[in-house]
């Protein structure tokens, strides 16, 4: 029985040794391949990093320097025109809302003054509360106009600079269309601003923003 156990133990050791040898051989092959994989991956990362960090070094499209400047000019003028068109629309909308709020306040104030003797205390209070709310709306609309006018003026400056850059780069058509967009935006805003100034004078004359309750 003891001899049988020694033989069984020897067989187990031999099997374990064989298994460990195969496992070690497999790990060795994997480790041998690892440096190659690392080198390949490192090259890929290095190239990718170079492209991300310094994109202008690569010239896959084989464009000339003049073509590159022209293409950049088209991109910047298109972006400037887009920003200008959006800020112009926003400013025009804010001016329109401001003018409407002022006109409504003037109308409410006139109605309040003309009908004060015929109004009950309840109706008089309702109209006065409307006047107070509309005064606040006028203030809010005025602030919005100033905010969006600042954005619009920045857009005008950017578009003018983009037009100049395009002209210097030889992109004459892009420069002309950008200048046309600037002139159109200015004329549209100027027209509404004239209306706004007239309404502001009417509001001031009515004293609707400062009058006290009768």
Beta strands, then each sheet from edge to edge (+ up, - down):
end
